[in-house]
Amino acid sequence: MDVSICLSEHSQIPWYEQLYRYIRTEIESGRISSGTKLPSIRSLADSLRISKTTAETAYQQLLAEGYIESRPRRGYFTMPVETSLAPHDAVGSPVETTSGQSAPTIDIDFHPSRIDSKNFPFALWKSLFNELLNQRDCRMLDYGAVEGEWGLRRELAKYLHYSRGVRCGPEQIVIGNGIQYCIGVIRTLLNEYPMVAAMENPGYHRVRAILEHSGVPIRPIRLDHDGLDIDQLCETDANIVYVTPSHQFPKGMVMPYYKRMLLLRWAQAVNGFIIEDDYDSEFRYGERPIPSLQGLDQRDSVIYIGTFSKAFTPAIRMNYMVLPPPLLARFKSMSQGFDCPVSRIQQNVMEMFITRGFWDRHIRRFRRIYRGKHQDMLHALRMIMEDHVVVSGIGAGLHVALLVRTILTERDLTERAARVGVRIYTGNDTRIGPSNDLPYVYLGFGALERTEMEEGLRRLKNVWFDD
Ligand SMILES: Cc1ncc(COP(=O)(O)O)c(C=O)c1O
């Protein structure tokens, strides 16, 4: 196929991004169907009269976000839109397969980030909102503090201390609207520091995308059975590392204490920083959690990031980071350059929710709900999938990882699943480079009832193994 786009020389948007956005929109709208071979980097560069680096950067971005895949010696191919881990995927949307046939509507979605919305405390949240608005406090209608509301930050400092061993004062906490915002702020704070970022491979694709987007070179680091391979990290020129030590995303292992100490020693040796993403540690179903890296750090080298997306809802778009003192000083000196992206009304409602004890109750309640769903999922996998899959990454969070014993590719598995109305997520979304492993599938269970999990797994078994 040809890519016919007229790149604007007068736009502020760089060419690679114009190209990336154009192809992405074509894929999302279905104008380029899944499985289409894209032009090679060289021919795209020639036909558009751009450099190969520009074309390659656009493709890398599409790869990172799961819109295309690279097949060894064959080139770049578009992926079915439903396999991307885009957060805005909606259940109930029709899907098109590579054969061009319309597949059934997706009615069972194993997205790892979906939560149990049936049990969401709608009435309570609404009443706190009403209560705040009824106070008619006019200050609430002004701009808030750049770092976020003081009361919420104070409550978070206490919560993080007793739940995760994080040691910080409220002044170190910055409220944001998601991890991509926080990474953007960190990038700005370190703008005089030639940043080279290491990350787990496979790892969280949305962090990789934002780092790549801001021009940070990435060094993918393989995983051992217990998390990041520190020896490989030490061989790189990275000076910042992004990790999910308490529940590796997506594979699910927990980084043991000795490895956390090695990682902290690495940061000290290279005078670097560790970004600790502690996204779902509220939900552990087995052994006691290991304290956060931040709590073990003696040298101010950890930037801790947490979120309300798993424990409450991603729709609230609220998260937080804890800056070590050197970066806090920098944040203060650059504060004109930032603006808190979260509504102060919403932040104040959350403060009320925490101060009045509803937050702890909410976590206890949801831990019970998710523990039940986690057991249901493991039971259903044992009964339905038997030894067709090897399950890992269990004991925490809202998803499990499956190694699938099959000769099918991840792409085949996804397509077959879509044919029977099931949406799954594969290693392809999170991996940098090719894999020699059997295919990996990640199944979220947070939003599903037991009967839906069982029905979904039965359909998968039929289309994956019984053909
Ligand atoms: C690994 C990981 N980190 C962080 C988050 C939360 O991101 P955010 O706070 O931007 O919603 C998620 C959500 O799914 C995640 O999977």
The ligand as an ORCA input file, in Angstrom:
! r2SCAN-3c Opt
* xyz 0 1
  C       1.969     -0.735     34.948
  C       0.973      0.354     35.178
  N       1.380      1.494     35.739
  C       0.515      2.497     35.981
  C      -0.818      2.376     35.666
  C      -1.768      3.503     35.995
  O      -1.667      4.483     35.106
  P      -2.483      5.856     35.297
  O      -2.230      6.343     36.706
  O      -1.883      6.696     34.256
  O      -3.923      5.568     35.062
  C      -1.298      1.229     35.048
  C      -2.708      1.119     34.667
  O      -3.174      0.224     34.085
  C      -0.373      0.182     34.804
  O      -0.778     -0.955     34.235
*
